[in-house]
Amino acid sequence: MTLSSEHGDLGAEDLKIITLARSARARNGVPEGAAVRDETGRTYVAGTVELESLKLSALRTAVAMAVASGARSLEAAAVVSGAEAASDEDRAAVRDLGGPETPVLLAGPDGKLRAAVTAG
């Protein structure tokens, strides 16, 4: 099922990972929330990590969680952020696990889709 609206032409599963990413951001009070979906449909949700000794974006944290849980590839990734674009580092992490054609969805804090690009 594809939904056309303020989110462009996104399927229900892509809207779900945007919603999960938005929830992680709000729940944890962090600058970014992210979610990725692996090849089996499992989702991994994370927020920005800012420790004195470790700093990771929400998307890189979600990718790391997927890898640590045994994911072999990614179907899609979403990040909710105030940024205007997904960083090169975030796209590289998605590309490392999912390949260059993996969609990376960027939504604003309101959950509205800002950009849909590939990891490549």
MODELLER restraints for C-alpha pairs under 7 A, 6 or more apart:
rsr = mdl.restraints
at = mdl.atoms
rsr.add(forms.Gaussian(group=physical.xy_distance, feature=features.Distance(at['CA:1:A'], at['CA:11:A']), mean=5.35, stdev=0.5))
rsr.add(forms.Gaussian(group=physical.xy_distance, feature=features.Distance(at['CA:1:A'], at['CA:12:A']), mean=6.25, stdev=0.5))
rsr.add(forms.Gaussian(group=physical.xy_distance, feature=features.Distance(at['CA:2:A'], at['CA:9:A']), mean=5.89, stdev=0.5))
rsr.add(forms.Gaussian(group=physical.xy_distance, feature=features.Distance(at['CA:2:A'], at['CA:10:A']), mean=5.26, stdev=0.5))
rsr.add(forms.Gaussian(group=physical.xy_distance, feature=features.Distance(at['CA:2:A'], at['CA:11:A']), mean=4.03, stdev=0.5))
rsr.add(forms.Gaussian(group=physical.xy_distance, feature=features.Distance(at['CA:2:A'], at['CA:12:A']), mean=6.54, stdev=0.5))
rsr.add(forms.Gaussian(group=physical.xy_distance, feature=features.Distance(at['CA:3:A'], at['CA:9:A']), mean=5.37, stdev=0.5))
rsr.add(forms.Gaussian(group=physical.xy_distance, feature=features.Distance(at['CA:3:A'], at['CA:10:A']), mean=5.26, stdev=0.5))
rsr.add(forms.Gaussian(group=physical.xy_distance, feature=features.Distance(at['CA:3:A'], at['CA:11:A']), mean=5.68, stdev=0.5))
rsr.add(forms.Gaussian(group=physical.xy_distance, feature=features.Distance(at['CA:4:A'], at['CA:10:A']), mean=6.61, stdev=0.5))
rsr.add(forms.Gaussian(group=physical.xy_distance, feature=features.Distance(at['CA:6:A'], at['CA:112:A']), mean=6.45, stdev=0.5))
rsr.add(forms.Gaussian(group=physical.xy_distance, feature=features.Distance(at['CA:7:A'], at['CA:112:A']), mean=5.99, stdev=0.5))
rsr.add(forms.Gaussian(group=physical.xy_distance, feature=features.Distance(at['CA:7:A'], at['CA:113:A']), mean=5.00, stdev=0.5))
rsr.add(forms.Gaussian(group=physical.xy_distance, feature=features.Distance(at['CA:17:A'], at['CA:35:A']), mean=5.40, stdev=0.5))
rsr.add(forms.Gaussian(group=physical.xy_distance, feature=features.Distance(at['CA:17:A'], at['CA:36:A']), mean=6.74, stdev=0.5))
rsr.add(forms.Gaussian(group=physical.xy_distance, feature=features.Distance(at['CA:17:A'], at['CA:78:A']), mean=6.10, stdev=0.5))
rsr.add(forms.Gaussian(group=physical.xy_distance, feature=features.Distance(at['CA:18:A'], at['CA:78:A']), mean=5.57, stdev=0.5))
rsr.add(forms.Gaussian(group=physical.xy_distance, feature=features.Distance(at['CA:18:A'], at['CA:79:A']), mean=6.87, stdev=0.5))
rsr.add(forms.Gaussian(group=physical.xy_distance, feature=features.Distance(at['CA:18:A'], at['CA:80:A']), mean=6.98, stdev=0.5))
rsr.add(forms.Gaussian(group=physical.xy_distance, feature=features.Distance(at['CA:18:A'], at['CA:111:A']), mean=6.78, stdev=0.5))
rsr.add(forms.Gaussian(group=physical.xy_distance, feature=features.Distance(at['CA:19:A'], at['CA:111:A']), mean=6.96, stdev=0.5))
rsr.add(forms.Gaussian(group=physical.xy_distance, feature=features.Distance(at['CA:20:A'], at['CA:35:A']), mean=6.37, stdev=0.5))
rsr.add(forms.Gaussian(group=physical.xy_distance, feature=features.Distance(at['CA:20:A'], at['CA:45:A']), mean=6.69, stdev=0.5))
rsr.add(forms.Gaussian(group=physical.xy_distance, feature=features.Distance(at['CA:21:A'], at['CA:33:A']), mean=4.48, stdev=0.5))
rsr.add(forms.Gaussian(group=physical.xy_distance, feature=features.Distance(at['CA:21:A'], at['CA:34:A']), mean=4.20, stdev=0.5))
rsr.add(forms.Gaussian(group=physical.xy_distance, feature=features.Distance(at['CA:21:A'], at['CA:35:A']), mean=5.13, stdev=0.5))
rsr.add(forms.Gaussian(group=physical.xy_distance, feature=features.Distance(at['CA:21:A'], at['CA:45:A']), mean=6.35, stdev=0.5))
rsr.add(forms.Gaussian(group=physical.xy_distance, feature=features.Distance(at['CA:21:A'], at['CA:78:A']), mean=6.75, stdev=0.5))
rsr.add(forms.Gaussian(group=physical.xy_distance, feature=features.Distance(at['CA:21:A'], at['CA:79:A']), mean=6.07, stdev=0.5))
rsr.add(forms.Gaussian(group=physical.xy_distance, feature=features.Distance(at['CA:21:A'], at['CA:80:A']), mean=5.90, stdev=0.5))
rsr.add(forms.Gaussian(group=physical.xy_distance, feature=features.Distance(at['CA:22:A'], at['CA:33:A']), mean=5.74, stdev=0.5))
rsr.add(forms.Gaussian(group=physical.xy_distance, feature=features.Distance(at['CA:22:A'], at['CA:80:A']), mean=5.64, stdev=0.5))
rsr.add(forms.Gaussian(group=physical.xy_distance, feature=features.Distance(at['CA:22:A'], at['CA:109:A']), mean=6.80, stdev=0.5))
rsr.add(forms.Gaussian(group=physical.xy_distance, feature=features.Distance(at['CA:22:A'], at['CA:111:A']), mean=6.35, stdev=0.5))
rsr.add(forms.Gaussian(group=physical.xy_distance, feature=features.Distance(at['CA:24:A'], at['CA:33:A']), mean=5.16, stdev=0.5))
rsr.add(forms.Gaussian(group=physical.xy_distance, feature=features.Distance(at['CA:24:A'], at['CA:45:A']), mean=6.91, stdev=0.5))
rsr.add(forms.Gaussian(group=physical.xy_distance, feature=features.Distance(at['CA:24:A'], at['CA:46:A']), mean=6.27, stdev=0.5))
rsr.add(forms.Gaussian(group=physical.xy_distance, feature=features.Distance(at['CA:24:A'], at['CA:47:A']), mean=5.84, stdev=0.5))
rsr.add(forms.Gaussian(group=physical.xy_distance, feature=features.Distance(at['CA:25:A'], at['CA:31:A']), mean=6.58, stdev=0.5))
rsr.add(forms.Gaussian(group=physical.xy_distance, feature=features.Distance(at['CA:25:A'], at['CA:32:A']), mean=5.34, stdev=0.5))
rsr.add(forms.Gaussian(group=physical.xy_distance, feature=features.Distance(at['CA:25:A'], at['CA:33:A']), mean=4.19, stdev=0.5))
rsr.add(forms.Gaussian(group=physical.xy_distance, feature=features.Distance(at['CA:25:A'], at['CA:47:A']), mean=5.83, stdev=0.5))
rsr.add(forms.Gaussian(group=physical.xy_distance, feature=features.Distance(at['CA:28:A'], at['CA:47:A']), mean=6.98, stdev=0.5))
rsr.add(forms.Gaussian(group=physical.xy_distance, feature=features.Distance(at['CA:30:A'], at['CA:47:A']), mean=6.28, stdev=0.5))
rsr.add(forms.Gaussian(group=physical.xy_distance, feature=features.Distance(at['CA:30:A'], at['CA:48:A']), mean=5.89, stdev=0.5))
rsr.add(forms.Gaussian(group=physical.xy_distance, feature=features.Distance(at['CA:31:A'], at['CA:48:A']), mean=6.46, stdev=0.5))
rsr.add(forms.Gaussian(group=physical.xy_distance, feature=features.Distance(at['CA:31:A'], at['CA:81:A']), mean=6.44, stdev=0.5))
rsr.add(forms.Gaussian(group=physical.xy_distance, feature=features.Distance(at['CA:32:A'], at['CA:47:A']), mean=5.74, stdev=0.5))
rsr.add(forms.Gaussian(group=physical.xy_distance, feature=features.Distance(at['CA:32:A'], at['CA:48:A']), mean=5.52, stdev=0.5))
rsr.add(forms.Gaussian(group=physical.xy_distance, feature=features.Distance(at['CA:32:A'], at['CA:58:A']), mean=5.65, stdev=0.5))
rsr.add(forms.Gaussian(group=physical.xy_distance, feature=features.Distance(at['CA:32:A'], at['CA:79:A']), mean=6.88, stdev=0.5))
rsr.add(forms.Gaussian(group=physical.xy_distance, feature=features.Distance(at['CA:32:A'], at['CA:80:A']), mean=5.59, stdev=0.5))
rsr.add(forms.Gaussian(group=physical.xy_distance, feature=features.Distance(at['CA:32:A'], at['CA:81:A']), mean=4.80, stdev=0.5))
rsr.add(forms.Gaussian(group=physical.xy_distance, feature=features.Distance(at['CA:33:A'], at['CA:46:A']), mean=5.87, stdev=0.5))
rsr.add(forms.Gaussian(group=physical.xy_distance, feature=features.Distance(at['CA:33:A'], at['CA:47:A']), mean=4.40, stdev=0.5))
rsr.add(forms.Gaussian(group=physical.xy_distance, feature=features.Distance(at['CA:33:A'], at['CA:48:A']), mean=6.53, stdev=0.5))
rsr.add(forms.Gaussian(group=physical.xy_distance, feature=features.Distance(at['CA:33:A'], at['CA:58:A']), mean=5.32, stdev=0.5))
rsr.add(forms.Gaussian(group=physical.xy_distance, feature=features.Distance(at['CA:33:A'], at['CA:79:A']), mean=5.76, stdev=0.5))
rsr.add(forms.Gaussian(group=physical.xy_distance, feature=features.Distance(at['CA:33:A'], at['CA:80:A']), mean=5.24, stdev=0.5))
rsr.add(forms.Gaussian(group=physical.xy_distance, feature=features.Distance(at['CA:33:A'], at['CA:81:A']), mean=6.89, stdev=0.5))
rsr.add(forms.Gaussian(group=physical.xy_distance, feature=features.Distance(at['CA:34:A'], at['CA:45:A']), mean=5.73, stdev=0.5))
rsr.add(forms.Gaussian(group=physical.xy_distance, feature=features.Distance(at['CA:34:A'], at['CA:46:A']), mean=5.42, stdev=0.5))
rsr.add(forms.Gaussian(group=physical.xy_distance, feature=features.Distance(at['CA:34:A'], at['CA:47:A']), mean=6.22, stdev=0.5))
rsr.add(forms.Gaussian(group=physical.xy_distance, feature=features.Distance(at['CA:34:A'], at['CA:58:A']), mean=5.20, stdev=0.5))
rsr.add(forms.Gaussian(group=physical.xy_distance, feature=features.Distance(at['CA:34:A'], at['CA:59:A']), mean=5.01, stdev=0.5))
rsr.add(forms.Gaussian(group=physical.xy_distance, feature=features.Distance(at['CA:34:A'], at['CA:62:A']), mean=6.38, stdev=0.5))
rsr.add(forms.Gaussian(group=physical.xy_distance, feature=features.Distance(at['CA:34:A'], at['CA:78:A']), mean=5.48, stdev=0.5))
rsr.add(forms.Gaussian(group=physical.xy_distance, feature=features.Distance(at['CA:34:A'], at['CA:79:A']), mean=4.22, stdev=0.5))
rsr.add(forms.Gaussian(group=physical.xy_distance, feature=features.Distance(at['CA:34:A'], at['CA:80:A']), mean=6.15, stdev=0.5))
rsr.add(forms.Gaussian(group=physical.xy_distance, feature=features.Distance(at['CA:35:A'], at['CA:43:A']), mean=6.55, stdev=0.5))
rsr.add(forms.Gaussian(group=physical.xy_distance, feature=features.Distance(at['CA:35:A'], at['CA:44:A']), mean=5.42, stdev=0.5))
rsr.add(forms.Gaussian(group=physical.xy_distance, feature=features.Distance(at['CA:35:A'], at['CA:45:A']), mean=4.29, stdev=0.5))
rsr.add(forms.Gaussian(group=physical.xy_distance, feature=features.Distance(at['CA:35:A'], at['CA:46:A']), mean=6.38, stdev=0.5))
rsr.add(forms.Gaussian(group=physical.xy_distance, feature=features.Distance(at['CA:35:A'], at['CA:59:A']), mean=6.87, stdev=0.5))
rsr.add(forms.Gaussian(group=physical.xy_distance, feature=features.Distance(at['CA:35:A'], at['CA:62:A']), mean=5.97, stdev=0.5))
rsr.add(forms.Gaussian(group=physical.xy_distance, feature=features.Distance(at['CA:35:A'], at['CA:77:A']), mean=5.88, stdev=0.5))
rsr.add(forms.Gaussian(group=physical.xy_distance, feature=features.Distance(at['CA:35:A'], at['CA:78:A']), mean=5.35, stdev=0.5))
rsr.add(forms.Gaussian(group=physical.xy_distance, feature=features.Distance(at['CA:35:A'], at['CA:79:A']), mean=6.59, stdev=0.5))
rsr.add(forms.Gaussian(group=physical.xy_distance, feature=features.Distance(at['CA:36:A'], at['CA:43:A']), mean=5.51, stdev=0.5))
rsr.add(forms.Gaussian(group=physical.xy_distance, feature=features.Distance(at['CA:36:A'], at['CA:44:A']), mean=5.40, stdev=0.5))
rsr.add(forms.Gaussian(group=physical.xy_distance, feature=features.Distance(at['CA:36:A'], at['CA:45:A']), mean=6.73, stdev=0.5))
rsr.add(forms.Gaussian(group=physical.xy_distance, feature=features.Distance(at['CA:36:A'], at['CA:62:A']), mean=6.31, stdev=0.5))
rsr.add(forms.Gaussian(group=physical.xy_distance, feature=features.Distance(at['CA:36:A'], at['CA:63:A']), mean=6.78, stdev=0.5))
rsr.add(forms.Gaussian(group=physical.xy_distance, feature=features.Distance(at['CA:36:A'], at['CA:74:A']), mean=6.95, stdev=0.5))
rsr.add(forms.Gaussian(group=physical.xy_distance, feature=features.Distance(at['CA:36:A'], at['CA:76:A']), mean=5.78, stdev=0.5))
rsr.add(forms.Gaussian(group=physical.xy_distance, feature=features.Distance(at['CA:36:A'], at['CA:77:A']), mean=4.24, stdev=0.5))
rsr.add(forms.Gaussian(group=physical.xy_distance, feature=features.Distance(at['CA:36:A'], at['CA:78:A']), mean=6.27, stdev=0.5))
rsr.add(forms.Gaussian(group=physical.xy_distance, feature=features.Distance(at['CA:37:A'], at['CA:43:A']), mean=4.44, stdev=0.5))
rsr.add(forms.Gaussian(group=physical.xy_distance, feature=features.Distance(at['CA:37:A'], at['CA:44:A']), mean=6.60, stdev=0.5))
rsr.add(forms.Gaussian(group=physical.xy_distance, feature=features.Distance(at['CA:37:A'], at['CA:74:A']), mean=5.75, stdev=0.5))
rsr.add(forms.Gaussian(group=physical.xy_distance, feature=features.Distance(at['CA:37:A'], at['CA:75:A']), mean=5.58, stdev=0.5))
rsr.add(forms.Gaussian(group=physical.xy_distance, feature=features.Distance(at['CA:37:A'], at['CA:76:A']), mean=5.43, stdev=0.5))
rsr.add(forms.Gaussian(group=physical.xy_distance, feature=features.Distance(at['CA:37:A'], at['CA:77:A']), mean=6.41, stdev=0.5))
rsr.add(forms.Gaussian(group=physical.xy_distance, feature=features.Distance(at['CA:38:A'], at['CA:71:A']), mean=6.03, stdev=0.5))
rsr.add(forms.Gaussian(group=physical.xy_distance, feature=features.Distance(at['CA:38:A'], at['CA:73:A']), mean=5.71, stdev=0.5))
rsr.add(forms.Gaussian(group=physical.xy_distance, feature=features.Distance(at['CA:38:A'], at['CA:74:A']), mean=4.16, stdev=0.5))
rsr.add(forms.Gaussian(group=physical.xy_distance, feature=features.Distance(at['CA:38:A'], at['CA:75:A']), mean=5.45, stdev=0.5))
rsr.add(forms.Gaussian(group=physical.xy_distance, feature=features.Distance(at['CA:39:A'], at['CA:72:A']), mean=6.98, stdev=0.5))
rsr.add(forms.Gaussian(group=physical.xy_distance, feature=features.Distance(at['CA:39:A'], at['CA:73:A']), mean=5.56, stdev=0.5))
rsr.add(forms.Gaussian(group=physical.xy_distance, feature=features.Distance(at['CA:39:A'], at['CA:74:A']), mean=5.49, stdev=0.5))
rsr.add(forms.Gaussian(group=physical.xy_distance, feature=features.Distance(at['CA:39:A'], at['CA:75:A']), mean=5.74, stdev=0.5))
rsr.add(forms.Gaussian(group=physical.xy_distance, feature=features.Distance(at['CA:44:A'], at['CA:62:A']), mean=5.64, stdev=0.5))
rsr.add(forms.Gaussian(group=physical.xy_distance, feature=features.Distance(at['CA:44:A'], at['CA:65:A']), mean=6.50, stdev=0.5))
rsr.add(forms.Gaussian(group=physical.xy_distance, feature=features.Distance(at['CA:44:A'], at['CA:66:A']), mean=6.07, stdev=0.5))
rsr.add(forms.Gaussian(group=physical.xy_distance, feature=features.Distance(at['CA:45:A'], at['CA:62:A']), mean=5.57, stdev=0.5))
rsr.add(forms.Gaussian(group=physical.xy_distance, feature=features.Distance(at['CA:46:A'], at['CA:58:A']), mean=5.47, stdev=0.5))
rsr.add(forms.Gaussian(group=physical.xy_distance, feature=features.Distance(at['CA:46:A'], at['CA:61:A']), mean=6.06, stdev=0.5))
rsr.add(forms.Gaussian(group=physical.xy_distance, feature=features.Distance(at['CA:46:A'], at['CA:62:A']), mean=5.10, stdev=0.5))
rsr.add(forms.Gaussian(group=physical.xy_distance, feature=features.Distance(at['CA:47:A'], at['CA:58:A']), mean=4.39, stdev=0.5))
rsr.add(forms.Gaussian(group=physical.xy_distance, feature=features.Distance(at['CA:48:A'], at['CA:56:A']), mean=6.04, stdev=0.5))
rsr.add(forms.Gaussian(group=physical.xy_distance, feature=features.Distance(at['CA:48:A'], at['CA:57:A']), mean=4.81, stdev=0.5))
rsr.add(forms.Gaussian(group=physical.xy_distance, feature=features.Distance(at['CA:48:A'], at['CA:58:A']), mean=4.09, stdev=0.5))
rsr.add(forms.Gaussian(group=physical.xy_distance, feature=features.Distance(at['CA:49:A'], at['CA:55:A']), mean=5.39, stdev=0.5))
rsr.add(forms.Gaussian(group=physical.xy_distance, feature=features.Distance(at['CA:49:A'], at['CA:56:A']), mean=5.02, stdev=0.5))
rsr.add(forms.Gaussian(group=physical.xy_distance, feature=features.Distance(at['CA:49:A'], at['CA:57:A']), mean=6.36, stdev=0.5))
rsr.add(forms.Gaussian(group=physical.xy_distance, feature=features.Distance(at['CA:49:A'], at['CA:58:A']), mean=6.81, stdev=0.5))
rsr.add(forms.Gaussian(group=physical.xy_distance, feature=features.Distance(at['CA:50:A'], at['CA:56:A']), mean=6.65, stdev=0.5))
rsr.add(forms.Gaussian(group=physical.xy_distance, feature=features.Distance(at['CA:59:A'], at['CA:79:A']), mean=6.24, stdev=0.5))
rsr.add(forms.Gaussian(group=physical.xy_distance, feature=features.Distance(at['CA:59:A'], at['CA:90:A']), mean=6.04, stdev=0.5))
rsr.add(forms.Gaussian(group=physical.xy_distance, feature=features.Distance(at['CA:60:A'], at['CA:90:A']), mean=5.78, stdev=0.5))
rsr.add(forms.Gaussian(group=physical.xy_distance, feature=features.Distance(at['CA:60:A'], at['CA:93:A']), mean=6.10, stdev=0.5))
rsr.add(forms.Gaussian(group=physical.xy_distance, feature=features.Distance(at['CA:63:A'], at['CA:93:A']), mean=6.74, stdev=0.5))
rsr.add(forms.Gaussian(group=physical.xy_distance, feature=features.Distance(at['CA:63:A'], at['CA:94:A']), mean=6.66, stdev=0.5))
rsr.add(forms.Gaussian(group=physical.xy_distance, feature=features.Distance(at['CA:72:A'], at['CA:97:A']), mean=6.89, stdev=0.5))
rsr.add(forms.Gaussian(group=physical.xy_distance, feature=features.Distance(at['CA:73:A'], at['CA:97:A']), mean=5.06, stdev=0.5))
rsr.add(forms.Gaussian(group=physical.xy_distance, feature=features.Distance(at['CA:73:A'], at['CA:98:A']), mean=4.62, stdev=0.5))
rsr.add(forms.Gaussian(group=physical.xy_distance, feature=features.Distance(at['CA:74:A'], at['CA:97:A']), mean=6.18, stdev=0.5))
rsr.add(forms.Gaussian(group=physical.xy_distance, feature=features.Distance(at['CA:74:A'], at['CA:98:A']), mean=4.29, stdev=0.5))
rsr.add(forms.Gaussian(group=physical.xy_distance, feature=features.Distance(at['CA:74:A'], at['CA:102:A']), mean=6.91, stdev=0.5))
rsr.add(forms.Gaussian(group=physical.xy_distance, feature=features.Distance(at['CA:75:A'], at['CA:98:A']), mean=6.63, stdev=0.5))
rsr.add(forms.Gaussian(group=physical.xy_distance, feature=features.Distance(at['CA:75:A'], at['CA:102:A']), mean=6.05, stdev=0.5))
rsr.add(forms.Gaussian(group=physical.xy_distance, feature=features.Distance(at['CA:76:A'], at['CA:102:A']), mean=5.64, stdev=0.5))
rsr.add(forms.Gaussian(group=physical.xy_distance, feature=features.Distance(at['CA:76:A'], at['CA:103:A']), mean=5.09, stdev=0.5))
rsr.add(forms.Gaussian(group=physical.xy_distance, feature=features.Distance(at['CA:76:A'], at['CA:104:A']), mean=6.21, stdev=0.5))
rsr.add(forms.Gaussian(group=physical.xy_distance, feature=features.Distance(at['CA:77:A'], at['CA:103:A']), mean=6.26, stdev=0.5))
rsr.add(forms.Gaussian(group=physical.xy_distance, feature=features.Distance(at['CA:77:A'], at['CA:104:A']), mean=4.83, stdev=0.5))
rsr.add(forms.Gaussian(group=physical.xy_distance, feature=features.Distance(at['CA:77:A'], at['CA:105:A']), mean=6.13, stdev=0.5))
rsr.add(forms.Gaussian(group=physical.xy_distance, feature=features.Distance(at['CA:78:A'], at['CA:104:A']), mean=5.61, stdev=0.5))
rsr.add(forms.Gaussian(group=physical.xy_distance, feature=features.Distance(at['CA:78:A'], at['CA:105:A']), mean=4.48, stdev=0.5))
rsr.add(forms.Gaussian(group=physical.xy_distance, feature=features.Distance(at['CA:78:A'], at['CA:106:A']), mean=5.86, stdev=0.5))
rsr.add(forms.Gaussian(group=physical.xy_distance, feature=features.Distance(at['CA:79:A'], at['CA:105:A']), mean=6.29, stdev=0.5))
rsr.add(forms.Gaussian(group=physical.xy_distance, feature=features.Distance(at['CA:79:A'], at['CA:106:A']), mean=5.11, stdev=0.5))
rsr.add(forms.Gaussian(group=physical.xy_distance, feature=features.Distance(at['CA:79:A'], at['CA:107:A']), mean=6.26, stdev=0.5))
rsr.add(forms.Gaussian(group=physical.xy_distance, feature=features.Distance(at['CA:80:A'], at['CA:106:A']), mean=5.96, stdev=0.5))
rsr.add(forms.Gaussian(group=physical.xy_distance, feature=features.Distance(at['CA:80:A'], at['CA:107:A']), mean=4.74, stdev=0.5))
rsr.add(forms.Gaussian(group=physical.xy_distance, feature=features.Distance(at['CA:80:A'], at['CA:108:A']), mean=5.41, stdev=0.5))
rsr.add(forms.Gaussian(group=physical.xy_distance, feature=features.Distance(at['CA:80:A'], at['CA:109:A']), mean=5.84, stdev=0.5))
rsr.add(forms.Gaussian(group=physical.xy_distance, feature=features.Distance(at['CA:80:A'], at['CA:111:A']), mean=6.84, stdev=0.5))
rsr.add(forms.Gaussian(group=physical.xy_distance, feature=features.Distance(at['CA:81:A'], at['CA:107:A']), mean=6.46, stdev=0.5))
rsr.add(forms.Gaussian(group=physical.xy_distance, feature=features.Distance(at['CA:81:A'], at['CA:108:A']), mean=5.31, stdev=0.5))
rsr.add(forms.Gaussian(group=physical.xy_distance, feature=features.Distance(at['CA:81:A'], at['CA:109:A']), mean=5.74, stdev=0.5))
rsr.add(forms.Gaussian(group=physical.xy_distance, feature=features.Distance(at['CA:82:A'], at['CA:108:A']), mean=5.67, stdev=0.5))
rsr.add(forms.Gaussian(group=physical.xy_distance, feature=features.Distance(at['CA:82:A'], at['CA:109:A']), mean=6.24, stdev=0.5))
rsr.add(forms.Gaussian(group=physical.xy_distance, feature=features.Distance(at['CA:85:A'], at['CA:106:A']), mean=6.88, stdev=0.5))
rsr.add(forms.Gaussian(group=physical.xy_distance, feature=features.Distance(at['CA:86:A'], at['CA:106:A']), mean=6.58, stdev=0.5))
rsr.add(forms.Gaussian(group=physical.xy_distance, feature=features.Distance(at['CA:91:A'], at['CA:119:A']), mean=4.71, stdev=0.5))
rsr.add(forms.Gaussian(group=physical.xy_distance, feature=features.Distance(at['CA:92:A'], at['CA:119:A']), mean=6.52, stdev=0.5))
rsr.add(forms.Gaussian(group=physical.xy_distance, feature=features.Distance(at['CA:94:A'], at['CA:119:A']), mean=6.00, stdev=0.5))
rsr.add(forms.Gaussian(group=physical.xy_distance, feature=features.Distance(at['CA:95:A'], at['CA:102:A']), mean=6.81, stdev=0.5))
rsr.add(forms.Gaussian(group=physical.xy_distance, feature=features.Distance(at['CA:95:A'], at['CA:119:A']), mean=5.03, stdev=0.5))
rsr.add(forms.Gaussian(group=physical.xy_distance, feature=features.Distance(at['CA:95:A'], at['CA:120:A']), mean=6.22, stdev=0.5))
rsr.add(forms.Gaussian(group=physical.xy_distance, feature=features.Distance(at['CA:99:A'], at['CA:119:A']), mean=6.99, stdev=0.5))
rsr.add(forms.Gaussian(group=physical.xy_distance, feature=features.Distance(at['CA:100:A'], at['CA:118:A']), mean=6.36, stdev=0.5))
rsr.add(forms.Gaussian(group=physical.xy_distance, feature=features.Distance(at['CA:100:A'], at['CA:119:A']), mean=4.86, stdev=0.5))
rsr.add(forms.Gaussian(group=physical.xy_distance, feature=features.Distance(at['CA:100:A'], at['CA:120:A']), mean=3.68, stdev=0.5))
rsr.add(forms.Gaussian(group=physical.xy_distance, feature=features.Distance(at['CA:101:A'], at['CA:118:A']), mean=5.21, stdev=0.5))
rsr.add(forms.Gaussian(group=physical.xy_distance, feature=features.Distance(at['CA:101:A'], at['CA:119:A']), mean=5.99, stdev=0.5))
rsr.add(forms.Gaussian(group=physical.xy_distance, feature=features.Distance(at['CA:101:A'], at['CA:120:A']), mean=6.02, stdev=0.5))
rsr.add(forms.Gaussian(group=physical.xy_distance, feature=features.Distance(at['CA:102:A'], at['CA:118:A']), mean=5.35, stdev=0.5))
rsr.add(forms.Gaussian(group=physical.xy_distance, feature=features.Distance(at['CA:102:A'], at['CA:119:A']), mean=5.45, stdev=0.5))
rsr.add(forms.Gaussian(group=physical.xy_distance, feature=features.Distance(at['CA:103:A'], at['CA:116:A']), mean=6.63, stdev=0.5))
rsr.add(forms.Gaussian(group=physical.xy_distance, feature=features.Distance(at['CA:103:A'], at['CA:117:A']), mean=5.71, stdev=0.5))
rsr.add(forms.Gaussian(group=physical.xy_distance, feature=features.Distance(at['CA:103:A'], at['CA:118:A']), mean=4.44, stdev=0.5))
rsr.add(forms.Gaussian(group=physical.xy_distance, feature=features.Distance(at['CA:103:A'], at['CA:119:A']), mean=6.21, stdev=0.5))
rsr.add(forms.Gaussian(group=physical.xy_distance, feature=features.Distance(at['CA:104:A'], at['CA:116:A']), mean=5.77, stdev=0.5))
rsr.add(forms.Gaussian(group=physical.xy_distance, feature=features.Distance(at['CA:104:A'], at['CA:117:A']), mean=5.32, stdev=0.5))
rsr.add(forms.Gaussian(group=physical.xy_distance, feature=features.Distance(at['CA:104:A'], at['CA:118:A']), mean=5.51, stdev=0.5))
rsr.add(forms.Gaussian(group=physical.xy_distance, feature=features.Distance(at['CA:104:A'], at['CA:119:A']), mean=6.13, stdev=0.5))
rsr.add(forms.Gaussian(group=physical.xy_distance, feature=features.Distance(at['CA:105:A'], at['CA:115:A']), mean=5.98, stdev=0.5))
rsr.add(forms.Gaussian(group=physical.xy_distance, feature=features.Distance(at['CA:105:A'], at['CA:116:A']), mean=4.55, stdev=0.5))
rsr.add(forms.Gaussian(group=physical.xy_distance, feature=features.Distance(at['CA:105:A'], at['CA:117:A']), mean=6.57, stdev=0.5))
rsr.add(forms.Gaussian(group=physical.xy_distance, feature=features.Distance(at['CA:106:A'], at['CA:113:A']), mean=5.96, stdev=0.5))
rsr.add(forms.Gaussian(group=physical.xy_distance, feature=features.Distance(at['CA:106:A'], at['CA:114:A']), mean=5.57, stdev=0.5))
rsr.add(forms.Gaussian(group=physical.xy_distance, feature=features.Distance(at['CA:106:A'], at['CA:115:A']), mean=5.14, stdev=0.5))
rsr.add(forms.Gaussian(group=physical.xy_distance, feature=features.Distance(at['CA:106:A'], at['CA:116:A']), mean=6.26, stdev=0.5))
rsr.add(forms.Gaussian(group=physical.xy_distance, feature=features.Distance(at['CA:107:A'], at['CA:113:A']), mean=4.19, stdev=0.5))
rsr.add(forms.Gaussian(group=physical.xy_distance, feature=features.Distance(at['CA:107:A'], at['CA:114:A']), mean=5.08, stdev=0.5))
rsr.add(forms.Gaussian(group=physical.xy_distance, feature=features.Distance(at['CA:107:A'], at['CA:115:A']), mean=6.96, stdev=0.5))
rsr.add(forms.Gaussian(group=physical.xy_distance, feature=features.Distance(at['CA:108:A'], at['CA:114:A']), mean=6.47, stdev=0.5))
